[in-house]
Amino acid sequence: MAGPSAAPWPEHPDVAIVKRACIAARKGDRTVAEGCSSTTPCCTSPGTNPLAGLDSLQLTDRYKVATPANWANGDYVIILPSLSDAEARTRFPYGWDAPRPYIRLVPQPGR
């Protein structure tokens, strides 16, 4: 993690920003690294973005679901569009809500 930037905005020298970066690697027959970074105001909780990003990556890898932008742990998630309805039925036998034909919402798996 990096600290506050020296001069984020020359016209507002009193405002500091923090850059955070994390890399998640998976063990196995090959190493896969995913990177994510964010630039947030200093008033943002330091653990919020990296941990939510890591949770999201793990859910996508394990359950083939995506998380919305305002997602919090325990909220509904979206079944990946790359999964056919037949495969989604085997992974999610209790069904899903579909507010749009291309959005299939399910409760967060693994809870």
C-alpha positions as CSV (number, residue, x, y, z in Angstrom):
1,M,0.0,0.0,0.0
2,A,1.2,3.5,-0.8
3,G,0.8,6.6,1.3
4,P,-0.7,9.9,0.4
5,S,0.4,11.5,-2.8
6,A,2.7,14.5,-2.6
7,A,0.7,16.9,-4.7
8,P,-2.6,15.4,-5.9
9,W,-4.2,18.6,-7.1
10,P,-2.0,21.7,-7.4
11,E,-5.0,23.9,-7.2
12,H,-6.0,22.3,-3.8
13,P,-2.8,21.6,-1.9
14,D,-4.7,20.9,1.3
15,V,-6.5,17.8,-0.1
16,A,-4.6,14.5,0.1
17,I,-5.5,11.3,-1.6
18,V,-4.4,7.7,-0.8
19,K,-3.6,5.2,-3.5
20,R,-4.1,1.5,-2.6
21,A,-3.1,-1.5,-4.6
22,C,-3.4,-5.2,-4.0
23,I,-2.5,-8.3,-5.9
24,A,-4.2,-11.6,-5.3
25,A,-2.4,-14.8,-6.4
26,R,-3.9,-18.3,-6.5
27,K,-1.9,-21.4,-5.7
28,G,-2.2,-24.4,-8.0
29,D,-0.7,-25.8,-11.2
30,R,-0.2,-22.2,-12.4
31,T,0.0,-18.9,-10.7
32,V,-2.6,-16.4,-11.6
33,A,-2.3,-12.8,-10.4
34,E,-5.1,-10.3,-10.4
35,G,-4.5,-6.7,-9.6
36,C,-6.7,-4.0,-8.5
37,S,-6.1,-0.5,-7.4
38,S,-8.1,2.4,-6.3
39,T,-7.7,6.1,-5.5
40,T,-9.8,7.2,-2.6
41,P,-10.1,10.2,-0.2
42,C,-8.2,9.9,3.1
43,C,-11.6,9.8,4.9
44,T,-12.3,6.4,3.4
45,S,-11.8,3.4,5.7
46,P,-8.4,2.0,4.9
47,G,-9.6,-1.7,4.8
48,T,-12.7,-1.2,2.8
49,N,-11.7,-1.3,-0.9
50,P,-9.0,-4.0,-0.9
51,L,-11.0,-6.5,1.2
52,A,-14.2,-6.0,-0.8
53,G,-12.1,-6.4,-4.0
54,L,-10.5,-9.6,-2.7
55,D,-13.9,-11.0,-1.6
56,S,-15.3,-10.2,-5.0
57,L,-12.4,-12.0,-6.8
58,Q,-12.8,-15.1,-4.6
59,L,-16.6,-15.2,-5.3
60,T,-16.1,-14.9,-9.0
61,D,-13.4,-17.7,-9.0
62,R,-15.4,-20.1,-6.8
63,Y,-19.0,-19.6,-7.8
64,K,-19.0,-17.8,-11.2
65,V,-20.8,-14.7,-9.9
66,A,-20.1,-11.0,-10.3
67,T,-20.6,-8.3,-7.6
68,P,-22.3,-5.0,-8.3
69,A,-20.4,-1.7,-7.8
70,N,-22.1,-1.0,-4.4
71,W,-21.9,-4.6,-3.2
72,A,-21.4,-5.4,0.4
73,N,-20.7,-8.9,1.8
74,G,-23.9,-10.8,2.1
75,D,-25.8,-8.9,-0.7
76,Y,-27.2,-10.4,-3.8
77,V,-24.7,-11.2,-6.6
78,I,-25.1,-11.6,-10.4
79,I,-24.6,-14.9,-12.2
80,L,-22.0,-14.4,-14.9
81,P,-23.5,-13.9,-18.3
82,S,-21.0,-16.5,-19.7
83,L,-23.0,-19.2,-17.8
84,S,-25.8,-20.7,-19.8
85,D,-29.2,-21.1,-18.1
86,A,-28.7,-24.9,-18.0
87,E,-25.3,-24.6,-16.2
88,A,-26.7,-21.9,-13.9
89,R,-29.6,-24.3,-12.9
90,T,-27.0,-26.9,-11.8
91,R,-25.0,-24.3,-9.8
92,F,-28.0,-22.5,-8.4
93,P,-30.8,-25.2,-8.1
94,Y,-33.1,-22.8,-6.1
95,G,-33.4,-20.5,-9.0
96,W,-32.7,-16.8,-9.4
97,D,-34.5,-13.4,-9.8
98,A,-34.2,-11.9,-13.3
99,P,-35.2,-8.2,-13.3
100,R,-33.8,-8.1,-16.9
101,P,-33.2,-11.0,-19.3
102,Y,-29.4,-10.5,-19.0
103,I,-29.3,-10.0,-15.2
104,R,-29.8,-13.1,-12.9
105,L,-29.6,-12.3,-9.2
106,V,-28.9,-14.9,-6.5
107,P,-28.1,-14.6,-2.8
108,Q,-24.4,-14.6,-2.1
109,P,-23.3,-18.3,-2.3
110,G,-21.2,-19.8,0.5
111,R,-23.0,-18.0,3.3
